[in-house]
Amino acid sequence: MLHYINVSETNLIVRFSLFEREKYFFIVLSVKKRKILGIDYGDFTIGLAIFDLETDFIYPHKTIFRTKANVLRKSIREIAEIMKTENITDIVIGLPLNADGSEGDRVDKVKHFSNMLINGLTNAGFHEPNIPIMFQDERLTTVEAKSILQERGIPKTEWKKNIDQIAAEIILQDYRQVKKL
């Protein structure tokens, strides 16, 4: 017989007994709010967006700028900090496939980045080393991002600092549509 359910931000507690006059049993289930970090990886910028599955809201978060293409440690530390602050549970990285769907040099760079990110999260003391990393086709996201920036009335002088996080937002929207979330 179910007696009550208590829900907090992190736990679901169910109190029940098997029969009317039996001892009570408690089950504590961990309830984790899922947030997905979308990443649009580029040689000099990393666009970030967040998909909050609880509110079903996707929003651009930040663009990380780098001065050197292959220097990633600082960027990965920054991503790890954002993941801790925002309680990220999953990662979706845009996969820059060729127009014909084949993989090229840019895909290799993204996969290298994802491996560095996994190692960097572990080295940064991230408490959830088993965060799932998924890939999503990102063909034409930059073109779509430019269109969105124009629709939102963002001046062209502001596009550079916004375009990658908008592309990351589109990557998450496409992921949501493909996965039917």
Wavefront OBJ file of the C-alpha trace (Angstrom):
o trace
v 0.000 0.000 0.000
v 1.415 3.366 -1.066
v 1.441 5.964 1.700
v 3.096 9.019 0.232
v 5.512 10.306 -2.311
v 7.908 13.105 -1.557
v 9.755 14.783 -4.402
v 12.714 17.080 -3.933
v 15.137 18.512 -6.469
v 17.387 15.474 -6.238
v 15.315 12.625 -4.791
v 11.993 10.871 -5.121
v 11.065 9.217 -1.812
v 8.259 6.653 -1.776
v 6.896 5.283 1.506
v 4.886 2.101 1.235
v 3.977 -1.135 2.964
v 3.268 -4.479 1.375
v 0.216 -5.150 3.557
v -2.027 -3.012 5.749
v -0.211 -3.677 9.039
v 3.307 -4.306 7.802
v 6.401 -2.275 8.439
v 6.976 0.662 6.162
v 9.512 0.506 3.409
v 11.137 3.469 1.771
v 12.570 3.733 -1.672
v 14.777 6.676 -2.503
v 15.293 7.254 -6.182
v 17.704 9.796 -7.494
v 16.013 12.312 -9.751
v 18.481 14.089 -11.942
v 17.381 17.081 -13.906
v 18.717 16.541 -17.393
v 20.463 19.326 -19.204
v 22.302 18.816 -22.446
v 25.235 20.960 -23.517
v 25.371 21.580 -27.258
v 28.794 22.314 -28.723
v 29.669 23.841 -32.079
v 33.418 23.246 -32.283
v 35.582 25.387 -34.553
v 39.281 26.103 -34.931
v 39.109 29.403 -33.038
v 35.679 29.385 -31.409
v 33.505 26.982 -29.457
v 29.817 27.817 -29.399
v 27.799 26.530 -26.443
v 24.052 26.178 -25.969
v 21.985 24.418 -23.317
v 18.874 22.237 -23.639
v 16.952 22.032 -20.371
v 14.794 18.925 -20.774
v 12.666 19.809 -17.755
v 11.460 23.057 -19.334
v 11.960 21.884 -22.949
v 13.881 25.105 -23.582
v 17.021 25.460 -25.705
v 19.055 28.629 -25.379
v 22.430 29.949 -26.531
v 24.897 30.132 -23.655
v 28.349 31.366 -24.644
v 31.068 31.504 -27.263
v 34.581 30.625 -26.159
v 37.267 32.353 -28.214
v 40.784 30.946 -28.674
v 43.840 32.640 -30.153
v 45.459 29.379 -31.298
v 43.627 26.604 -33.116
v 44.971 23.593 -31.223
v 45.291 25.045 -27.729
v 42.338 23.518 -25.892
v 43.201 23.136 -22.198
v 41.838 26.511 -21.102
v 38.703 26.058 -23.219
v 38.082 22.572 -21.795
v 38.523 23.869 -18.230
v 35.973 26.573 -19.013
v 33.546 24.005 -20.443
v 34.014 21.814 -17.338
v 33.218 24.794 -15.115
v 30.063 25.573 -17.125
v 29.044 21.923 -16.891
v 29.386 21.987 -13.102
v 27.554 25.293 -12.737
v 24.712 24.331 -15.080
v 24.475 20.672 -13.911
v 24.992 19.284 -17.411
v 24.184 15.573 -17.770
v 24.808 15.008 -21.503
v 26.811 16.536 -24.340
v 25.926 16.825 -28.029
v 28.707 17.915 -30.358
v 28.040 19.042 -33.900
v 29.620 16.764 -36.485
v 30.680 18.700 -39.607
v 29.964 16.096 -42.257
v 30.667 16.841 -45.905
v 27.739 17.764 -48.150
v 27.514 14.140 -49.318
v 27.381 12.860 -45.719
v 30.950 11.553 -45.687
v 33.501 12.340 -42.975
v 36.448 14.597 -43.708
v 39.295 16.331 -41.875
v 36.937 18.529 -39.850
v 35.205 15.436 -38.420
v 38.610 14.138 -37.301
v 39.221 17.452 -35.494
v 35.853 17.238 -33.736
v 36.459 13.657 -32.638
v 39.920 14.633 -31.360
v 38.298 17.499 -29.446
v 35.708 15.129 -27.931
v 38.490 12.818 -26.700
v 40.353 15.786 -25.244
v 37.118 16.924 -23.590
v 36.601 13.524 -21.932
v 40.181 13.570 -20.597
v 39.890 17.217 -19.599
v 36.699 16.645 -17.620
v 38.387 13.856 -15.703
v 41.482 15.991 -15.049
v 39.332 18.940 -13.991
v 37.880 16.775 -11.217
v 34.471 16.548 -12.841
v 32.370 14.282 -10.649
v 30.519 12.605 -13.507
v 33.212 11.056 -15.698
v 30.656 8.965 -17.602
v 28.808 11.850 -19.230
v 27.442 10.615 -22.540
v 28.775 12.426 -25.595
v 26.688 12.177 -28.726
v 27.254 13.614 -32.183
v 24.726 15.417 -34.359
v 25.044 16.285 -38.028
v 25.686 20.014 -38.204
v 25.619 20.613 -41.947
v 24.335 24.099 -42.806
v 23.980 25.217 -39.165
v 26.150 28.286 -39.778
v 23.977 29.327 -42.718
v 20.871 28.848 -40.584
v 22.516 30.709 -37.683
v 23.160 33.726 -39.927
v 19.507 33.717 -40.925
v 18.417 33.557 -37.263
v 20.736 36.422 -36.291
v 19.221 38.475 -39.080
v 15.658 37.572 -38.004
v 16.444 38.488 -34.392
v 17.694 41.884 -35.536
v 21.212 41.408 -34.205
v 23.590 43.881 -35.872
v 26.235 42.308 -38.129
v 28.936 43.747 -35.857
v 27.648 41.385 -33.129
v 27.443 38.271 -35.303
v 30.985 37.033 -34.609
v 30.381 36.648 -30.885
v 26.917 35.093 -31.353
v 26.979 32.905 -34.452
v 28.660 29.856 -32.885
v 26.352 29.711 -29.869
v 23.366 30.044 -32.212
v 24.818 27.170 -34.286
v 25.091 25.139 -31.049
v 21.445 25.965 -30.354
v 20.495 24.659 -33.823
v 22.543 21.488 -33.208
v 20.475 20.872 -30.057
v 17.206 21.604 -31.870
v 18.148 19.092 -34.573
v 19.160 16.560 -31.908
v 15.823 17.020 -30.132
v 13.952 16.492 -33.393
v 15.950 13.384 -34.359
v 15.663 11.832 -30.875
v 12.040 12.984 -30.468
v 12.717 14.514 -27.034
l 1 2 3 4 5 6 7 8 9 10 11 12 13 14 15 16 17 18 19 20 21 22 23 24 25 26 27 28 29 30 31 32 33 34 35 36 37 38 39 40 41 42 43 44 45 46 47 48 49 50 51 52 53 54 55 56 57 58 59 60 61 62 63 64 65 66 67 68 69 70 71 72 73 74 75 76 77 78 79 80 81 82 83 84 85 86 87 88 89 90 91 92 93 94 95 96 97 98 99 100 101 102 103 104 105 106 107 108 109 110 111 112 113 114 115 116 117 118 119 120 121 122 123 124 125 126 127 128 129 130 131 132 133 134 135 136 137 138 139 140 141 142 143 144 145 146 147 148 149 150 151 152 153 154 155 156 157 158 159 160 161 162 163 164 165 166 167 168 169 170 171 172 173 174 175 176 177 178 179 180 181
